[in-house]
Amino acid sequence: MEYLTLNDVDTEDKTVFLRLDINVPINPETGQILNDARIRAAVPTLKNLKNARVVVGSHQSRPGKDDFISLQAHALALRKYFGWRVKFIDDVIGPKAREEIRKVEKGEVLVLDNLRLCSEENIEAPPEKLVKTIFIRRLAPLFDLFVNDAFAAAHRSQASIVGFAELMPAVAGKTMERELKALEATLEKPKRPCVYVLGGIKVADRIPVLENVLGSGEADKILLGGLLAEFFLYAAGHRLGQKNEEKLKGFLPLLDRAKKLLEAYKDRLILPSDLAVLENGERVEKRVKEFPLNSVAQDIGVDTLVSYRGIIKKAGTVIADGPVGVFEKEPFSLGTREILEAMAESNAFTVVGGGHVGGAAELMGLKEKIGHISTGGGAMLAYLSGQKLPALEALKKAARRFKGKT
């Protein structure tokens, strides 16, 4: 491996900055954690650091979102799985946080508050620029070792992901190591046909992935759902109705790229033939020929599900990321549940990514029937589509720079 892992370093009595991704589904009304799989995934790394002084940095959502909250609940959940020596500080880089970091004792874990409370953590830039941020300059002198276990954020070039690795020894945590090995195995000899099922609301993140996996021939078919599907239906010339088109306004600069993808890969990029809406308190299916819609689209339709299930059944590899509908609401969980059921029933090698869909698979009791449930969505897709992950590149650079000095 070109990067170092926890097996390569002595962590005894070291002060460690552990970057986790415990960004989890949150009930926006109550602040309650809906699925803590990513928090549980951190425990093996923490056990490996039991002889160190550990400071955890992570984020939850981003400014302006309903689920952009403090990490206090996350710290309490982590304490439930790892023990009473987990503490929380409602600060990130201020004097209070730095004072508490200096007080951390061997075997203790201090969880900092949401890193994205710091404006610099919301910047995407090269490592050589991020290393100059106040965020890094204030925190880096307090640590001996950087451990990156935030696979789900590995496709981001942000201060806490790549900045520390410029200044100190840096290694992959257990989750990061496990993810990279599993996905590398997926890439070695993917069984054909290779089918991607992509949903969710991150249209801007998905366009480059589509361009990569279609252009490289990695994907034989891509089945679209969620807001991503609505955007491509709009790009294909279908009028979705004012309420739905309002949701797409922020993505209009990407419209030409979507149209080019549809033109170049019309036989491989599969759009829904119907969508489900709420009318008079009930789920109603609306075929494309019945558009524009008077209600907000909330799921792929039943006819689309039948078609998608047939394609999944014949696949050799199925990679899914992002819910295909508003799966938190009944009866619009149908699409996501049926896709996951189809994957579990298929003979294909299956990979599910992201906190939401991975969590749904666990809640449905399908964990043992899915080949690999990743903690990351965007990072998983970026890696599988051949993009370089900034976090991994930073670990490789650190390995070359600090190997033998740890």
C-alpha positions in Angstrom: 0.0 0.0 0.0 1.2 3.5 -0.7 -0.3 4.9 2.5 0.3 4.0 6.1 -2.1 2.5 8.5 -2.4 2.2 12.3 -0.3 -1.0 12.1 2.7 1.1 10.9 2.9 3.6 13.8 3.4 3.6 17.6 0.5 5.4 19.1 1.5 5.0 22.7 1.1 8.2 24.7 0.7 10.2 21.4 -1.8 13.1 21.1 -3.9 12.2 18.0 -6.3 14.2 15.9 -8.8 11.6 14.6 -10.9 12.8 11.7 -14.1 10.8 11.7 -17.2 11.2 9.5 -20.1 10.7 11.9 -22.4 12.9 9.7 -25.6 10.9 10.3 -29.3 11.1 9.4 -31.0 13.5 11.8 -34.7 14.2 12.5 -34.7 17.9 11.8 -37.6 18.5 14.1 -36.2 16.8 17.2 -32.4 16.7 16.5 -32.6 12.9 17.2 -30.1 10.6 15.4 -32.0 8.3 13.1 -29.2 5.9 12.3 -25.8 5.7 14.1 -24.0 3.2 11.8 -21.2 5.6 11.1 -20.7 6.3 14.8 -20.5 2.5 15.5 -18.0 2.2 12.6 -15.6 4.4 14.5 -15.2 2.0 17.5 -12.5 -0.3 16.0 -10.2 2.7 15.3 -10.8 4.1 18.8 -9.9 0.7 20.3 -6.7 0.8 18.4 -5.9 4.2 20.0 -6.7 3.2 23.6 -3.1 4.1 24.6 -3.2 7.5 23.1 -4.8 10.9 23.8 -7.5 11.2 21.2 -9.3 14.3 19.9 -12.1 13.6 17.5 -13.0 16.1 14.7 -16.1 15.6 12.5 -18.9 17.5 10.9 -22.7 17.3 10.7 -24.3 18.5 7.5 -23.4 22.0 6.4 -24.5 25.6 7.3 -28.0 26.5 6.2 -29.3 22.9 6.3 -32.0 21.7 8.8 -29.7 19.0 10.2 -26.7 21.3 10.7 -26.4 20.8 14.5 -23.9 20.4 17.3 -22.1 17.1 17.8 -23.1 16.8 21.4 -25.6 14.0 20.6 -23.0 12.3 18.5 -20.5 12.3 21.4 -23.2 10.8 23.7 -23.8 8.0 21.1 -20.1 7.4 20.9 -19.9 7.2 24.7 -22.6 4.5 24.5 -20.4 2.3 22.3 -16.9 3.2 23.5 -17.3 4.1 27.2 -17.5 6.9 29.7 -14.1 8.4 28.8 -15.6 10.2 25.8 -16.1 13.9 26.5 -17.5 16.8 24.4 -16.5 20.4 24.1 -18.8 23.0 22.5 -15.9 24.7 20.7 -13.5 23.8 17.8 -10.4 26.1 17.6 -11.1 28.7 20.3 -9.1 29.1 23.5 -11.6 26.8 25.4 -11.1 23.9 22.9 -7.3 24.3 22.8 -7.2 24.2 26.6 -9.3 21.1 26.8 -7.1 19.4 24.1 -4.0 20.0 26.3 -5.9 18.4 29.2 -6.8 15.1 27.5 -5.3 12.2 29.3 -4.1 8.8 27.9 -7.1 6.7 27.1 -9.5 9.6 26.9 -11.4 10.8 23.9 -12.4 14.5 23.4 -15.0 15.2 20.7 -14.8 18.7 19.3 -18.0 20.5 18.1 -19.1 20.5 14.5 -16.0 21.4 12.5 -18.1 23.3 9.9 -18.9 25.9 12.5 -15.5 27.2 11.3 -15.9 28.9 8.0 -12.5 27.7 6.8 -13.6 24.1 7.1 -16.2 24.8 4.4 -13.5 25.7 1.8 -12.4 23.3 -0.9 -8.8 24.0 -1.9 -5.4 22.4 -2.4 -3.6 21.2 0.7 -0.8 23.8 0.3 -3.4 26.5 0.7 -5.4 24.8 3.5 -2.3 24.3 5.6 -2.1 28.1 6.0 -5.6 28.4 7.4 -6.1 29.5 11.0 -7.9 26.2 11.6 -4.7 24.2 10.9 -2.3 26.7 12.4 -4.1 26.7 15.7 -4.7 23.0 16.0 -1.7 21.3 14.3 0.9 22.2 17.0 -1.2 20.3 19.6 -0.9 16.9 17.9 1.7 14.2 17.2 -0.2 12.1 14.7 -3.1 12.5 12.3 -5.5 9.5 11.8 -8.0 9.9 8.9 -10.9 7.5 9.3 -13.4 9.7 7.5 -13.8 7.7 4.3 -17.2 9.3 3.6 -15.5 12.7 3.3 -12.4 11.4 1.5 -13.5 13.1 -1.8 -13.4 16.5 -0.1 -10.2 18.6 -0.1 -10.9 20.5 3.2 -8.7 21.6 6.0 -9.4 18.8 8.4 -9.1 16.2 5.7 -5.9 17.1 4.0 -4.3 20.0 6.0 -2.8 18.0 9.0 -1.1 15.5 6.7 1.1 18.2 5.4 2.6 18.8 8.8 2.8 15.5 10.7 2.7 11.7 10.3 -0.7 10.7 8.9 -2.3 7.2 8.7 -5.5 5.6 7.6 -7.9 4.5 10.4 -9.6 1.1 10.4 -12.7 2.2 8.5 -10.7 4.0 5.9 -8.5 0.9 5.4 -11.5 -1.5 5.2 -13.3 0.7 2.7 -10.4 1.1 0.4 -9.6 -2.7 0.4 -13.3 -3.6 -0.3 -13.6 -1.1 -3.2 -10.3 -2.1 -4.7 -11.6 -5.7 -4.8 -14.8 -4.4 -6.5 -12.7 -2.7 -9.2 -10.4 -5.7 -9.9 -12.8 -7.8 -11.9 -16.3 -6.4 -11.9 -18.9 -8.9 -13.2 -20.9 -7.6 -16.2 -23.3 -6.0 -16.7 -22.3 -3.4 -14.2 -25.4 -1.4 -13.1 -25.4 1.8 -11.1 -28.5 3.0 -9.2 -28.1 6.7 -8.4 -30.6 8.9 -6.5 -30.5 11.5 -3.8 -30.4 15.3 -4.1 -26.7 15.9 -4.8 -27.1 16.7 -8.5 -23.8 18.7 -8.7 -21.8 15.9 -7.2 -23.4 13.2 -9.4 -22.8 14.8 -12.9 -18.9 14.3 -12.8 -19.5 10.7 -11.6 -21.9 10.0 -14.5 -19.4 11.5 -17.0 -16.6 9.3 -15.6 -18.4 6.0 -15.3 -20.1 6.3 -18.6 -17.1 7.7 -20.5 -14.8 5.0 -19.1 -17.2 2.2 -19.8 -17.3 1.3 -16.1 -21.1 1.4 -16.1 -23.2 -0.6 -18.5 -26.4 1.0 -17.3 -27.3 3.7 -14.8 -30.8 3.8 -13.3 -31.8 7.3 -12.0 -34.0 8.2 -9.1 -34.6 11.1 -6.6 -34.0 14.7 -7.5 -31.2 13.5 -9.9 -33.8 11.7 -12.0 -36.1 14.8 -12.0 -33.2 17.0 -13.2 -32.5 14.6 -16.1 -36.2 14.3 -17.0 -36.2 18.1 -17.2 -33.0 18.0 -19.3 -34.8 15.6 -21.6 -37.5 18.1 -22.3 -40.2 16.9 -19.8 -42.1 19.6 -18.0 -42.4 18.7 -14.3 -44.7 21.4 -13.1 -43.8 24.6 -11.3 -43.3 23.1 -7.8 -40.8 20.5 -9.1 -39.0 22.8 -11.4 -38.5 25.3 -8.6 -36.4 22.6 -6.8 -34.1 22.4 -9.9 -33.3 26.1 -10.2 -29.9 25.9 -8.5 -28.7 23.2 -10.9 -29.6 24.9 -14.2 -25.9 25.7 -15.0 -25.4 22.0 -15.2 -28.2 21.5 -17.8 -26.0 21.5 -20.9 -23.8 18.7 -19.3 -26.9 16.7 -18.6 -28.2 17.1 -22.1 -24.8 16.0 -23.5 -24.9 12.9 -21.4 -28.4 12.0 -22.5 -27.4 12.5 -26.1 -24.3 10.4 -25.9 -25.5 7.6 -23.6 -29.3 7.5 -24.2 -29.3 3.6 -24.2 -27.3 3.4 -20.9 -28.8 6.3 -18.9 -32.2 5.1 -17.8 -34.8 7.6 -16.7 -38.1 6.8 -14.8 -41.2 6.3 -16.8 -43.4 7.4 -13.9 -43.1 9.3 -10.6 -45.2 9.1 -7.5 -46.9 12.2 -5.9 -49.2 12.8 -2.9 -52.8 13.6 -3.9 -55.7 13.7 -1.4 -53.5 12.0 1.2 -52.6 9.0 -1.0 -49.7 8.0 -3.2 -50.5 8.4 -6.9 -48.4 7.3 -9.8 -48.0 9.7 -12.7 -46.6 8.5 -16.1 -44.3 10.8 -18.0 -47.0 11.4 -20.6 -49.2 12.8 -17.9 -46.7 15.6 -17.0 -46.6 18.4 -16.0 -47.3 17.5 -12.4 -49.5 19.5 -10.0 -47.9 18.0 -6.9 -44.3 17.5 -5.7 -42.7 14.3 -7.0 -41.5 12.2 -4.0 -40.6 8.8 -5.4 -40.1 6.8 -8.6 -43.3 5.1 -9.8 -44.3 1.5 -9.8 -43.8 0.9 -13.5 -40.3 2.3 -13.1 -39.7 -0.1 -10.2 -40.7 -3.1 -12.3 -38.3 -2.1 -15.0 -35.5 -1.3 -12.6 -35.9 -4.6 -10.8 -35.7 -6.5 -14.1 -32.4 -4.8 -14.9 -31.0 -5.5 -11.5 -32.0 -9.1 -11.7 -29.8 -9.6 -14.8 -26.8 -7.6 -13.5 -23.4 -9.0 -12.5 -22.5 -6.0 -10.3 -24.9 -3.5 -8.8 -23.7 -0.3 -7.1 -26.3 1.9 -5.5 -26.1 5.3 -3.8 -28.7 7.8 -2.7 -32.4 7.2 -2.1 -34.6 7.1 -5.1 -37.4 8.9 -3.2 -38.3 10.6 0.0 -37.8 7.3 1.9 -38.3 8.9 5.3 -42.0 9.4 4.5 -44.5 6.6 3.9 -45.6 5.7 1.4 -42.6 7.1 -0.5 -40.1 4.7 1.0 -41.4 2.1 -1.5 -38.9 2.9 -4.3 -35.8 2.7 -2.1 -37.0 -0.4 -0.2 -37.8 -2.2 -3.5 -34.4 -1.4 -5.0 -32.6 -2.7 -1.9 -34.8 -5.9 -1.9 -34.0 -6.5 -5.6 -30.3 -6.1 -4.9 -30.5 -8.5 -1.9 -32.3 -11.1 -4.0 -30.0 -10.8 -7.0 -27.0 -13.0 -7.8 -24.9 -9.9 -8.5 -22.1 -8.6 -6.3 -23.7 -5.6 -4.6 -22.4 -2.4 -3.1 -24.5 0.1 -1.2 -23.1 3.6 -0.3 -24.0 6.5 1.9 -25.4 7.0 5.3 -29.0 7.1 4.3 -29.3 4.1 1.9 -26.8 2.0 3.9 -28.8 2.8 7.0 -32.0 1.8 5.3 -30.4 -1.6 4.3 -29.5 -2.2 7.9 -32.9 -1.3 9.2 -34.5 -3.7 6.6 -32.3 -6.5 7.9 -30.4 -6.8 4.6 -26.9 -6.2 5.9 -25.9 -9.8 5.4 -27.4 -10.0 1.9 -25.4 -7.0 0.5 -21.8 -7.5 -0.6 -20.5 -4.3 0.9 -22.3 -1.5 2.7 -20.0 1.6 2.5 -19.9 4.4 5.0 -19.5 6.8 2.1 -21.7 7.8 -0.9 -19.9 10.5 -2.9 -16.4 9.1 -1.8 -17.4 5.6 -2.9 -18.6 6.7 -6.3 -15.6 9.0 -6.8 -13.2 6.1 -6.1 -15.1 3.6 -8.3 -15.2 6.1 -11.1 -11.5 6.5 -11.1 -11.3 9.9 -9.5 -8.4 10.6 -7.1 -9.6 11.1 -3.5 -7.9 14.1 -1.8 -7.8 12.3 1.5 -6.0 9.3 0.1 -3.6 11.4 -1.9 -2.8 13.3 1.3 -2.1 10.1 3.1 0.2 8.9 0.3 2.2 12.1 0.4 2.5 11.9 4.2 3.7 8.3 3.9 6.5 9.4 1.5 7.4 12.3 3.7 7.2 10.8 7.2 7.8 7.0 6.7 10.3 5.8 9.2 9.9 8.8 11.4 7.0 7.6 13.5 
